[in-house]
Amino acid sequence: MSERLDKQVALGTALSRKEATALIRRGAVTVDGEAVRDPARKVEKTAAITVNGQAVICRRHLYILLNKPAGVLCVSHDDREQTVVDLVPDMWRRDKLFPAGRLDRDTTGMVILTDDGDFAHRMLAPGKHVPKRYRATLSGEPTAETVALFASGMTIDGGDVCLPAELEYDGCEATLTLHEGKFHQVKRMFEAAGLRVQTLHRLSMGGLCLDPTLAPGECRLITEREILSVFDPSFWQ
C-alpha cells in the first residue's frame, strides 16, 4: 500500500504537512537511499524514509527507549526544568508523548516514552505484574536475611505490603526485580531493611532491557519485536 510522501513524513514526525513538503522540496528527504523532491510522490509504506539522515517510522504510535540521566524530570512537561521528553529528537516529538512509568529525578536508566495510552496501561497495570529490574548501590551490604525478607512480601512504611521480590547482591551492589510499582518502592524497601539507596539505575522492563549502546540522554525507537517482549520476559529465549 502506498501513500503520498508528504503525508508519510508528517505521520512519522512532529512536522506539519506544510513543513514536510518544504523539507522534501529542499532534498532533505530520501526514500530507499534516493533523495526525492516531489511531495506528492506515492511511496510504499515499507520504504525506508529518512529526514536529514534520521529514519522516519510511519506508525500510528511511537515507542521510544531512553537512557535517562540523573537530574532530569520523568514527566512530559515542566516550565522550569528539563524533562525526558525534552531529550527526544524533534523528529519523534508528538503532542501526547509521555513516560510510561516514572523514575525519580536522580534515578537513571531505562524509560519508555510513548503516545499509546493502552500500551502504557497494560504495562503498568498492577494486575499485569510486568517485572522491572534495578541496580542499586547501597549504604551497606545486604544479607541472606535481607534476601529472604524481600522474597517474603515485606511490609514497608505506611503499611504497604509488597509483592515478593528477587534480590541479588555482591557487596554493596544489589540487583532487585519488582513485579509492581509502588511510589518510591525500591528506596522504601531498602530503608525498611535498614539500608539506604545511594544510586539507582533501571535495567529492564518485562523482557526489554536498556540498550547498552545508548549513552545517558540518548534514545532510539523500539522495534515491534521489542514491544512484544515487554509483556513476555521469555520472548528472546
GIHUUR-V110081 format. One record per residue. N is the residue number from 1. RES is the residue in one small letter. PHI is phi in whole degrees, -180 to 180 (none if undefined). PSI is psi in radians with two decimals (* if undefined). NEAR is the number of other ideal C-beta (glycine too) atoms within 8 Angstrom. Layout:
# GIHUUR-V110081
N_RES_PHI_PSI_NEAR, N_RES_PHI_PSI_NEAR
This chain:
# GIHUUR-V110081
1_m_none_2.39_4, 2_s_-118_2.72_6, 3_e_-141_2.78_10, 4_r_-57_2.50_10, 5_l_-64_-0.73_17, 6_d_-63_-0.60_12, 7_k_-68_-0.73_10, 8_q_-66_-0.71_14, 9_v_-65_-0.75_16, 10_a_-64_-0.69_12, 11_l_-65_-0.66_8, 12_g_-90_0.05_11, 13_t_-138_-3.04_13, 14_a_-95_0.21_7, 15_l_-81_2.63_11, 16_s_-79_2.92_6, 17_r_-61_-0.66_9, 18_k_-64_-0.77_6, 19_e_-67_-0.67_9, 20_a_-63_-0.75_16, 21_t_-60_-0.75_10, 22_a_-63_-0.73_8, 23_l_-66_-0.70_13, 24_i_-62_-0.80_16, 25_r_-67_-0.42_8, 26_r_-83_-0.10_7, 27_g_85_0.29_7, 28_a_-85_-0.06_7, 29_v_-115_2.32_14, 30_t_-118_2.64_10, 31_v_-126_2.04_12, 32_d_52_0.72_6, 33_g_86_-0.06_5, 34_e_-112_2.27_6, 35_a_-66_2.29_6, 36_v_-123_2.25_11, 37_r_-111_0.11_7, 38_d_-103_1.86_7, 39_p_-61_-0.47_10, 40_a_-87_-0.06_7, 41_r_-61_2.33_9, 42_k_-81_2.25_7, 43_v_-129_2.38_13, 44_e_-63_2.51_6, 45_k_-68_-0.25_9, 46_t_-88_-0.07_3, 47_a_-69_2.66_8, 48_a_-89_1.94_8, 49_i_-111_2.36_15, 50_t_-128_2.64_10, 51_v_-126_2.09_13, 52_n_52_0.65_7, 53_g_85_-0.08_4, 54_q_-104_2.39_8, 55_a_-66_2.45_7, 56_v_-105_2.20_12, 57_i_-108_1.97_7, 58_c_-87_1.35_9, 59_r_-115_2.67_7, 60_r_-64_-0.70_2, 61_h_-124_2.69_8, 62_l_-108_2.55_13, 63_y_-135_2.05_13, 64_i_-123_2.34_14, 65_l_-101_2.13_16, 66_l_-122_2.44_14, 67_n_-97_1.70_16, 68_k_-71_2.24_16, 69_p_-85_2.89_8, 70_a_-68_2.62_8, 71_g_88_-0.03_6, 72_v_-103_2.37_14, 73_l_-77_2.38_9, 74_c_-94_1.13_13, 75_v_-139_2.98_11, 76_s_-78_-0.60_7, 77_h_-154_2.46_6, 78_d_-149_2.36_8, 79_d_-73_-0.34_3, 80_r_-116_-0.50_3, 81_e_-125_2.77_6, 82_q_-71_2.45_8, 83_t_-119_2.94_13, 84_v_-62_-0.58_14, 85_v_-67_-0.55_13, 86_d_-63_-0.39_7, 87_l_-83_-0.21_12, 88_v_-78_2.32_13, 89_p_-56_2.59_7, 90_d_-53_-0.61_7, 91_m_-61_-0.51_12, 92_w_-103_0.16_13, 93_r_-76_2.32_10, 94_r_-136_2.63_8, 95_d_-55_-0.65_4, 96_k_-101_0.31_5, 97_l_-68_2.35_14, 98_f_-151_2.77_11, 99_p_-79_2.22_13, 100_a_-91_1.56_11, 101_g_101_1.99_12, 102_r_-90_2.74_6, 103_l_-122_2.64_11, 104_d_-61_2.83_9, 105_r_-52_-0.79_8, 106_d_-93_-0.02_8, 107_t_-82_2.43_12, 108_t_-112_3.03_13, 109_g_108_-2.65_14, 110_m_-71_2.21_14, 111_v_-133_2.36_15, 112_i_-102_2.21_16, 113_l_-110_2.45_15, 114_t_-156_2.91_13, 115_d_-116_0.29_10, 116_d_-103_1.70_9, 117_g_-65_-0.62_6, 118_d_-64_-0.74_6, 119_f_-60_-0.83_12, 120_a_-63_-0.71_12, 121_h_-63_-0.78_8, 122_r_-63_-0.62_9, 123_m_-75_-0.60_15, 124_l_-102_-0.20_10, 125_a_-58_2.30_7, 126_p_-54_-0.62_6, 127_g_-72_-0.26_4, 128_k_-82_-0.49_9, 129_h_55_0.70_8, 130_v_-65_2.12_11, 131_p_-70_2.52_11, 132_k_-129_2.26_12, 133_r_-113_2.37_11, 134_y_-129_2.64_14, 135_r_-114_2.25_11, 136_a_-126_2.50_15, 137_t_-102_2.25_10, 138_l_-114_2.85_15, 139_s_-75_-0.28_7, 140_g_-152_-3.11_8, 141_e_-98_2.24_7, 142_p_-63_2.96_11, 143_t_-130_3.09_6, 144_a_-61_-0.56_5, 145_e_-67_-0.62_6, 146_t_-64_-0.77_12, 147_v_-59_-0.79_12, 148_a_-65_-0.65_8, 149_l_-63_-0.79_9, 150_f_-64_-0.66_14, 151_a_-73_-0.31_10, 152_s_-84_-0.25_7, 153_g_87_1.20_7, 154_m_-75_2.79_11, 155_t_-102_2.29_7, 156_i_-111_-3.11_12, 157_d_-56_2.53_7, 158_g_85_-0.06_4, 159_g_86_0.13_5, 160_d_-68_2.28_9, 161_v_-99_2.17_6, 162_c_-93_2.64_14, 163_l_-69_2.70_8, 164_p_-54_2.41_9, 165_a_-130_2.65_12, 166_e_-100_2.18_8, 167_l_-120_2.25_13, 168_e_-125_2.60_8, 169_y_-149_2.71_13, 170_d_-141_1.69_5, 171_g_68_-2.26_5, 172_c_-91_0.10_9, 173_e_-98_2.30_10, 174_a_-136_2.60_13, 175_t_-118_2.22_12, 176_l_-124_2.31_14, 177_t_-113_2.10_11, 178_l_-106_2.74_14, 179_h_-123_0.45_10, 180_e_-161_-3.06_9, 181_g_-147_1.13_8, 182_k_-73_2.79_9, 183_f_-59_2.15_4, 184_h_51_0.64_7, 185_q_-63_-0.77_12, 186_v_-59_-0.85_12, 187_k_-64_-0.70_10, 188_r_-68_-0.63_13, 189_m_-66_-0.81_14, 190_f_-67_-0.64_12, 191_e_-63_-0.67_12, 192_a_-65_-0.39_10, 193_a_-96_0.14_11, 194_g_84_0.34_5, 195_l_-124_2.64_11, 196_r_-114_2.35_8, 197_v_-80_2.15_13, 198_q_-96_-0.71_7, 199_t_-138_2.62_8, 200_l_-142_2.35_15, 201_h_-139_2.18_10, 202_r_-87_2.27_16, 203_l_-98_-0.63_11, 204_s_-160_2.82_12, 205_m_-136_2.11_12, 206_g_60_-2.31_12, 207_g_-95_0.16_12, 208_l_-103_2.15_12, 209_c_-103_2.71_7, 210_l_-62_2.31_11, 211_d_-68_2.07_8, 212_p_-68_-0.23_4, 213_t_-83_-0.17_3, 214_l_-85_2.08_12, 215_a_-75_2.79_5, 216_p_-52_2.25_9, 217_g_94_-0.19_9, 218_e_-92_2.74_9, 219_c_-147_2.92_13, 220_r_-153_2.88_8, 221_l_-73_2.58_10, 222_i_-93_2.35_10, 223_t_-77_2.89_6, 224_e_-61_-0.71_5, 225_r_-64_-0.68_7, 226_e_-67_-0.61_11, 227_i_-60_-0.76_10, 228_l_-62_-0.63_9, 229_s_-69_-0.37_13, 230_v_-58_-0.67_13, 231_f_-95_-0.06_10, 232_d_-139_1.59_9, 233_p_-58_-0.36_7, 234_s_-91_0.15_6, 235_f_-57_-0.69_9, 236_w_-87_-0.07_5, 237_q_-80_*_3
